[in-house]
Amino acid sequence: MREGGGYGGDNDSLLDLRVDDHPEPIRELIRLRSLHTLCFGETKPEDSVAVDGDVRREVAVSLERLGYLEKGADHESLLDALSTFIRTENFEEREQERGYLDRAVLEFMKERR
């Protein structure tokens, strides 16, 4: 609990997870906590990277593989697709200014199948 700690600051429930019906509750709790941290954690300034060079290539490959971007799309289309991905996957709390990306979101994209 934390005052205004809930989603959008609308309540005080910072985190409320249930795993009691899962066959491996501890492993599932760890997975859910990690996902919560990824979705709602804050981006450190050093973890915001420009979407250019190698990062742009990694983002393009990931977005193409995940069906958010057509192969060979221009830079503006890539940034639009990145924004759609971020909002679809509930990473709004980690969304950076246009043309930048949180490293944690990039790693999630690269690992996602």
N, C-alpha and C positions, 0 to 999 in steps of 0.2 A: 504494500500500500504506500502511496505517496500522493499528497494533495495534487490534483490535476494530472496524475501520472497515467491515467487510462488513455485509450486511443483518442486522439484529438483533444485531450485534456478534458473530456466530458465527464469523467468520474475519477475516483481515487484508486481504482484497482489497476496497479501497474502491470501485474501479471497474474493470470488465473489459468492454470493448466491442470488437466485431469488425465491420468493414465491408468487408473485402477482396473480397467477392464482389458488392458493390453497384455499379451502373453509375456512380454519382456518390458515391464513398466519402467525400470531404471534406465535402460537403454533408450526407450521412447521418450522419457522425460528429458534426458540429456539432448536428444535430437530436437525436441520441441523448444527447449530453452535456447539452443544454438540458433534455430530458425528465428525465434523471437528477437534475439540479439541482432541477427542479421537484418531483419525487417525494421526494427525500431531503434537500433543503436545510432549514435551520432557519428558523423564522418569527421575524422581528425583532418586538419588542413593538409597534412602531408600525404593523406590517402585520397585526395582529389587529384585525378590525373587528366591531362588533356587527351581528347580523342583524336590523336594523330599518330602517324608513324606506326610502330608495332602495335600500339594499343588499338588504333583504328582497324588494323588487319584482324586482330583477335576479336574485336567487337563485331566486325562484318561477318567473319566466319561463324561466330556463335549465333548471331541473329539470323543468318541464312539457314543454319542447321535447325534452329528452333522454329522456323517458318514465319519470322517477323520481317524478313527482308529478301528481296529478289537479288540474285547474283548480279554483280556489276552495277548496282544502284549508286547514284551520286551521293556526295557527302551530306547534303541536306535531307535526302531520303533516309540515309543511315541514322542521322540524329533524330528524325521523326520516329523511326522504328525503335530506336533506343528508348525514347520517351514512352512509347506505347508499351514496350516490354517492362519498363520500370513501374508504370502504373498498373499494368495487368498483374504483375507479380507482387504488388503491395510494398514496393520499395520507395514510396513517396517521401518517407522521412530521410532517405539517403540520396534523393535526387539533387543533383548539382546544377549549376547554371549551364545553359546550353553549350555543348562542346566539351564538357567535363564529365567525369564518371568516378564514382566511388570504387576503389580497388576491390572491396569486398563484394560488390555487385558484379564486377567483372569476373572475379573468381567463381562466383555462383553461376554466371552465364557459361563460362568455359566448362564447368563440370556437369551442367544440366544436359540431359539427353532427351 
